[in-house]
Amino acid sequence: MEDESMLKVIFEAREEELAIINKEDKRFMKEHNISRSKKRYYLEQELKKIPYNLKWLKASIEKLLDDYIETINSETSYFCEKYYMAGLKDGIRLREELK
């Protein structure tokens, strides 16, 4: 289990480094038309169309969307860590086999 905790330390160090959006990330997002702020803006514009007397509906929709996004983010985070750790373990095994 010592190997597991060491891999966790390595993952956490890389996670911080990889969280920074670089030029390549920005190019990819532009190329694939990925714009979270633009999508959020369009969503907010649509929600503004809900009549004032249905304000509770707007609040409910916003809460449900936020919960849904949080669920997707948690799931994505879990799988990213799982795949990264699997890759590290595979790399260690391969290195041992090549010795």
C-alpha positions as CSV (number, residue, x, y, z in Angstrom):
1,M,0.0,0.0,0.0
2,E,3.0,2.3,0.3
3,D,3.1,2.4,-3.5
4,E,-0.5,3.4,-3.6
5,S,0.1,6.4,-1.3
6,M,3.2,7.4,-3.3
7,L,1.1,7.3,-6.5
8,K,-1.5,9.4,-4.8
9,V,1.1,12.0,-4.0
10,I,2.3,12.0,-7.6
11,F,-1.2,12.3,-8.9
12,E,-2.1,15.2,-6.6
13,A,1.1,17.1,-7.7
14,R,0.3,16.6,-11.4
15,E,-3.3,17.4,-10.9
16,E,-2.5,21.0,-9.8
17,E,-0.1,21.4,-12.7
18,L,-2.5,20.0,-15.3
19,A,-5.4,22.2,-14.0
20,I,-3.8,25.3,-15.5
21,I,-5.3,26.1,-19.0
22,N,-2.4,26.6,-21.4
23,K,-2.2,27.8,-25.0
24,E,-2.8,24.2,-26.4
25,D,-5.9,23.9,-24.2
26,K,-7.2,27.2,-25.4
27,R,-6.6,26.3,-29.0
28,F,-8.4,23.0,-28.6
29,M,-11.4,24.7,-27.0
30,K,-11.6,27.4,-29.7
31,E,-11.2,24.7,-32.4
32,H,-14.0,22.7,-31.0
33,N,-16.2,25.7,-30.1
34,I,-16.1,25.0,-26.4
35,S,-17.0,28.1,-24.4
36,R,-18.5,27.6,-20.9
37,S,-19.1,31.3,-20.4
38,K,-20.9,31.6,-23.8
39,K,-23.1,28.6,-22.9
40,R,-23.8,30.0,-19.5
41,Y,-24.7,33.4,-21.0
42,Y,-27.2,31.7,-23.4
43,L,-28.7,29.7,-20.5
44,E,-29.2,32.8,-18.4
45,Q,-30.8,34.6,-21.4
46,E,-33.3,31.8,-21.7
47,L,-34.0,31.7,-18.0
48,K,-34.7,35.4,-18.1
49,K,-37.6,34.7,-20.4
50,I,-39.5,32.8,-17.6
51,P,-42.2,35.1,-16.3
52,Y,-41.7,36.8,-13.0
53,N,-44.7,34.9,-11.4
54,L,-42.8,31.7,-12.1
55,K,-39.6,32.8,-10.3
56,W,-39.7,29.6,-8.3
57,L,-39.5,27.6,-11.5
58,K,-36.4,29.5,-12.6
59,A,-34.7,29.0,-9.2
60,S,-35.6,25.3,-9.3
61,I,-34.2,24.9,-12.9
62,E,-31.0,26.7,-11.9
63,K,-30.6,24.5,-8.8
64,L,-31.2,21.3,-10.8
65,L,-28.7,22.4,-13.4
66,D,-26.0,23.3,-10.8
67,D,-26.6,19.9,-9.1
68,Y,-26.3,18.1,-12.5
69,I,-23.1,20.0,-13.4
70,E,-21.6,19.2,-10.0
71,T,-22.4,15.5,-10.5
72,I,-20.7,15.5,-13.9
73,N,-17.7,17.3,-12.5
74,S,-17.4,14.7,-9.6
75,E,-17.8,11.8,-12.0
76,T,-15.2,13.3,-14.4
77,S,-12.7,13.9,-11.5
78,Y,-13.1,10.3,-10.3
79,F,-12.5,8.8,-13.7
80,C,-9.6,11.1,-14.5
81,E,-7.9,10.0,-11.3
82,K,-8.7,6.3,-11.9
83,Y,-7.2,6.4,-15.4
84,Y,-4.2,8.4,-14.4
85,M,-3.4,6.0,-11.5
86,A,-3.9,3.0,-13.9
87,G,-1.5,4.6,-16.3
88,L,1.1,5.2,-13.5
89,K,0.8,1.6,-12.4
90,D,1.1,0.3,-15.9
91,G,4.2,2.5,-16.4
92,I,5.8,1.1,-13.2
93,R,5.0,-2.5,-14.2
94,L,6.5,-1.9,-17.7
95,R,9.6,-0.4,-16.2
96,E,10.0,-3.4,-13.9
97,E,9.6,-5.8,-16.9
98,L,12.2,-3.9,-18.9
99,K,14.9,-4.3,-16.2
